Amino acid sequence: AFFCHEYTYSAAALMNPSIVPHPDQSGCRSGAVRFVMSLRAVGEGHISSIAFREGIAYDDGSFDLWPQSAFATSVELDDESMHDCNSAVTVHRDPESTLSNTVIFPITEQQANGLEDRRMVRFDHGGGDFEWVGPYTAYSGSSIRSELLRTRDFRSFDLAPFEGMAGRN
């Protein structure tokens, strides 16, 4: 990584796995479920980001993880997203990259030292309308704030601070 000027996003640890059903269940055999696993990846400088892996779980308890390429791809900030640390931001993964090669690095000032301890759940809004939501802690290096990751397709992600009295730390 040093010679290539790369950042090793998981050099210190991979932890806090969270597994949810994948939005695409086509082609799975009976009893199998395609899944998305998100992980807290702790890299150089102990900065936390969110990494993803895709796989299939089988009814006999075994599973397969889809392969990763040699290089991970960071999400890109939506041009229309606010850069104010108190606002929501929208990020997109590269259309050429698989979800298993995608990493969400800290983007806002409040997230500067990490996106920590996110747990994903799938909400069913009815009629086949699903949304994946994951609360996490944004750490600036001196303060923490509760934030929420939301996606409907694992291609575009909204990262927003909790609002209201229940959202305070």
C-alpha positions as CSV (number, residue, x, y, z in Angstrom):
1,A,0.0,0.0,0.0
2,F,2.8,2.4,0.8
3,F,4.5,2.1,-2.6
4,C,1.2,2.4,-4.5
5,H,0.0,5.3,-2.3
6,E,-3.1,3.3,-1.3
7,Y,-5.0,3.5,1.9
8,T,-5.6,0.1,3.6
9,Y,-9.1,0.6,4.8
10,S,-9.2,-2.6,6.8
11,A,-5.5,-2.7,8.0
12,A,-6.5,-2.7,11.7
13,A,-9.7,-4.7,11.8
14,L,-12.9,-5.9,10.2
15,M,-15.7,-6.1,12.7
16,N,-19.4,-5.6,13.6
17,P,-20.9,-7.6,10.7
18,S,-24.5,-7.0,9.8
19,I,-26.3,-9.2,7.3
20,V,-29.6,-8.4,5.5
21,P,-31.3,-10.0,2.5
22,H,-29.9,-8.7,-0.8
23,P,-32.4,-6.7,-3.0
24,D,-31.8,-9.2,-5.9
25,Q,-33.0,-12.8,-5.0
26,S,-33.3,-13.9,-8.6
27,G,-31.7,-17.3,-9.5
28,C,-31.4,-18.5,-5.9
29,R,-32.2,-22.2,-5.5
30,S,-34.9,-23.2,-3.0
31,G,-33.8,-22.5,0.6
32,A,-30.9,-20.2,-0.4
33,V,-30.8,-16.5,0.3
34,R,-28.6,-13.9,-1.3
35,F,-27.3,-11.5,1.3
36,V,-25.5,-8.2,1.8
37,M,-23.0,-8.1,4.7
38,S,-21.8,-4.7,5.9
39,L,-18.8,-4.4,8.2
40,R,-16.9,-1.8,10.1
41,A,-13.5,-1.6,8.5
42,V,-10.9,0.1,10.6
43,G,-7.9,1.3,8.6
44,E,-4.7,3.2,9.0
45,G,-5.0,5.9,11.7
46,H,-7.9,3.9,13.2
47,I,-10.4,5.6,10.9
48,S,-13.6,3.5,10.5
49,S,-15.5,3.1,7.2
50,I,-18.3,0.9,6.0
51,A,-17.3,-2.0,3.7
52,F,-19.7,-4.5,2.0
53,R,-19.6,-8.1,1.0
54,E,-22.2,-10.1,-1.0
55,G,-22.9,-13.8,-0.7
56,I,-25.4,-16.6,-0.6
57,A,-26.5,-18.5,2.5
58,Y,-27.7,-22.1,2.0
59,D,-30.3,-24.0,4.0
60,D,-27.6,-26.4,5.3
61,G,-25.9,-23.5,7.1
62,S,-23.1,-23.1,4.6
63,F,-22.4,-19.9,2.6
64,D,-20.4,-18.5,-0.2
65,L,-18.9,-15.0,-0.3
66,W,-18.7,-13.4,-3.7
67,P,-15.1,-12.6,-4.8
68,Q,-13.5,-9.2,-4.4
69,S,-11.1,-7.6,-6.8
70,A,-7.7,-6.4,-5.7
71,F,-8.9,-2.8,-5.3
72,A,-11.8,-1.4,-3.4
73,T,-13.8,1.6,-4.7
74,S,-14.9,4.5,-2.6
75,V,-18.4,5.9,-3.1
76,E,-18.7,9.3,-4.7
77,L,-20.5,12.3,-3.3
78,D,-23.5,13.4,-5.1
79,D,-22.9,16.8,-6.7
80,E,-26.1,18.2,-5.3
81,S,-25.4,17.0,-1.7
82,M,-24.8,19.7,0.9
83,H,-21.3,20.0,2.3
84,D,-22.6,21.4,5.6
85,C,-21.7,18.9,8.4
86,N,-25.2,19.2,9.8
87,S,-26.9,18.2,6.6
88,A,-27.6,14.9,4.9
89,V,-25.3,13.8,2.1
90,T,-26.0,11.3,-0.8
91,V,-23.3,9.1,-2.1
92,H,-23.2,6.7,-5.1
93,R,-21.1,3.6,-5.8
94,D,-19.3,3.5,-9.1
95,P,-21.5,1.8,-11.7
96,E,-18.5,-0.4,-12.7
97,S,-17.9,-1.6,-9.2
98,T,-19.6,-4.5,-7.4
99,L,-21.1,-3.9,-4.0
100,S,-18.4,-6.3,-2.6
101,N,-15.7,-3.8,-3.7
102,T,-17.5,-0.7,-2.3
103,V,-16.4,1.2,0.8
104,I,-18.1,4.3,2.3
105,F,-15.3,6.4,3.8
106,P,-16.0,9.4,6.2
107,I,-17.3,12.3,4.1
108,T,-18.5,15.1,6.4
109,E,-16.5,16.9,9.1
110,Q,-18.6,15.1,11.7
111,Q,-17.6,11.8,10.3
112,A,-13.9,12.6,9.9
113,N,-12.6,9.9,12.2
114,G,-15.2,7.3,11.4
115,L,-18.5,5.7,10.7
116,E,-18.8,3.3,13.6
117,D,-21.1,0.4,14.8
118,R,-23.7,0.5,12.0
119,R,-26.3,-2.3,12.0
120,M,-28.5,-2.8,8.9
121,V,-32.1,-3.8,8.9
122,R,-34.6,-4.2,6.0
123,F,-37.9,-2.4,6.2
124,D,-40.8,-3.7,4.1
125,H,-43.1,-0.8,3.2
126,G,-45.5,-3.2,1.4
127,G,-46.0,-4.1,-2.2
128,G,-42.4,-5.1,-2.8
129,D,-41.1,-1.7,-1.6
130,F,-38.1,-2.3,0.5
131,E,-35.6,0.0,2.2
132,W,-32.4,-0.9,4.0
133,V,-31.6,1.3,7.0
134,G,-28.6,1.4,9.4
135,P,-28.0,3.6,12.3
136,Y,-24.3,4.4,13.1
137,T,-22.1,6.7,15.1
138,A,-20.3,9.5,13.3
139,Y,-17.1,10.4,15.1
140,S,-15.3,13.6,14.4
141,G,-12.3,12.9,16.6
142,S,-13.7,15.0,19.4
143,S,-17.5,14.5,19.3
144,I,-20.0,11.8,18.4
145,R,-23.4,12.0,16.6
146,S,-26.0,9.5,15.8
147,E,-26.6,9.2,12.0
148,L,-28.6,7.0,9.7
149,L,-27.6,5.3,6.4
150,R,-30.6,4.6,4.0
151,T,-30.7,2.9,0.7
152,R,-33.2,1.2,-1.6
153,D,-30.8,-0.4,-4.0
154,F,-27.2,-0.4,-2.5
155,R,-26.2,1.9,-5.4
156,S,-27.1,5.2,-3.8
157,F,-26.9,5.9,0.0
158,D,-28.2,8.7,2.1
159,L,-26.2,9.6,5.2
160,A,-28.1,11.9,7.6
161,P,-27.9,13.0,11.2
162,F,-30.7,12.0,13.5
163,E,-33.0,14.9,14.3
164,G,-35.2,15.8,17.3
165,M,-34.9,15.1,21.0
166,A,-34.5,11.3,20.5
167,G,-31.5,11.9,18.3
168,R,-29.2,13.5,20.9
169,N,-26.2,11.6,22.3
